[in-house]
Amino acid sequence: MKLHRTTATHLNQFTGYGEGYVMVNEERFDGSLIVTPTEVREWRPARFEDLQEDDFASLLALAPELVLLGTGKRIRFPHPRLSRDLAAAHVGLDAMDTGALCRTFNILTAEERKVVALVLMA
């Protein structure tokens, strides 16, 4: 699905997604990602089952208000122990399917919110 860019052209925006990929600023990515309003980088876990506590704890260095976790075609919720460091720092974690993640991230970045998107492809 193709998404339309908002007026926030200086920030990262999801511009499309499909089976096994997302597009950020028209560039296609096929692996797991961390996306912030200003940065895109690879993320260690390849699959939902690979998630570990460190995968979430390391996000605190990015100082997010909210973390969005995209879990593919269907919503999957990580065990609360995995994200306890985020909870202790009062950082919200919302799990959603990839399409919802893309749309939500775009809205929040346009509002200049400190959001981090975690994209899992499998």
FENPE-V638693 format. One record per residue. N is the residue number from 1. RES is the residue in three letters. OMEGA is omega in radians with two decimals (999 if undefined). Layout:
[[N | RES | OMEGA] [N | RES | OMEGA]]
This chain:
[[1 | MET | 3.11] [2 | LYS | 3.08] [3 | LEU | 3.14] [4 | HIS | -3.11] [5 | ARG | 3.06] [6 | THR | 3.13] [7 | THR | -3.13] [8 | ALA | -3.02] [9 | THR | 3.13] [10 | HIS | -3.11] [11 | LEU | 3.05] [12 | ASN | 3.08] [13 | GLN | 3.01] [14 | PHE | -3.11] [15 | THR | 3.07] [16 | GLY | 3.07] [17 | TYR | 3.12] [18 | GLY | -3.11] [19 | GLU | 3.05] [20 | GLY | 3.11] [21 | TYR | 2.92] [22 | VAL | 3.04] [23 | MET | 3.08] [24 | VAL | -3.11] [25 | ASN | 3.11] [26 | GLU | 3.10] [27 | GLU | -3.08] [28 | ARG | 3.08] [29 | PHE | -3.09] [30 | ASP | -3.12] [31 | GLY | 3.13] [32 | SER | -3.02] [33 | LEU | 2.83] [34 | ILE | 3.12] [35 | VAL | 3.02] [36 | THR | 3.10] [37 | PRO | -3.07] [38 | THR | -3.04] [39 | GLU | 3.00] [40 | VAL | 3.11] [41 | ARG | 3.12] [42 | GLU | 3.09] [43 | TRP | -3.00] [44 | ARG | -3.02] [45 | PRO | 3.11] [46 | ALA | -3.09] [47 | ARG | 3.10] [48 | PHE | -3.11] [49 | GLU | -3.14] [50 | ASP | -3.08] [51 | LEU | 3.11] [52 | GLN | -3.12] [53 | GLU | 3.14] [54 | ASP | -3.14] [55 | ASP | 3.12] [56 | PHE | -3.11] [57 | ALA | -3.12] [58 | SER | -3.13] [59 | LEU | -3.13] [60 | LEU | 3.10] [61 | ALA | 3.13] [62 | LEU | 3.12] [63 | ALA | -3.14] [64 | PRO | 2.94] [65 | GLU | -3.03] [66 | LEU | 3.07] [67 | VAL | 3.08] [68 | LEU | 3.13] [69 | LEU | 3.09] [70 | GLY | -3.01] [71 | THR | 3.09] [72 | GLY | -3.09] [73 | LYS | -3.10] [74 | ARG | -3.13] [75 | ILE | 3.06] [76 | ARG | -3.07] [77 | PHE | 3.11] [78 | PRO | 3.08] [79 | HIS | -3.11] [80 | PRO | 3.13] [81 | ARG | -3.13] [82 | LEU | -3.07] [83 | SER | -3.07] [84 | ARG | 3.10] [85 | ASP | 3.07] [86 | LEU | -3.14] [87 | ALA | 3.13] [88 | ALA | 3.12] [89 | ALA | 3.14] [90 | HIS | 3.06] [91 | VAL | -3.14] [92 | GLY | 3.06] [93 | LEU | 3.11] [94 | ASP | 3.07] [95 | ALA | -3.12] [96 | MET | 3.06] [97 | ASP | -3.03] [98 | THR | 3.13] [99 | GLY | 3.11] [100 | ALA | 3.09] [101 | LEU | -3.11] [102 | CYS | -3.11] [103 | ARG | -3.11] [104 | THR | 3.12] [105 | PHE | -3.12] [106 | ASN | 3.12] [107 | ILE | -3.09] [108 | LEU | 3.11] [109 | THR | 3.09] [110 | ALA | 3.07] [111 | GLU | 3.14] [112 | GLU | 3.08] [113 | ARG | 3.10] [114 | LYS | -3.07] [115 | VAL | 3.05] [116 | VAL | 3.08] [117 | ALA | 3.06] [118 | LEU | -3.08] [119 | VAL | 3.01] [120 | LEU | -3.12] [121 | MET | -3.10] [122 | ALA | 999]]
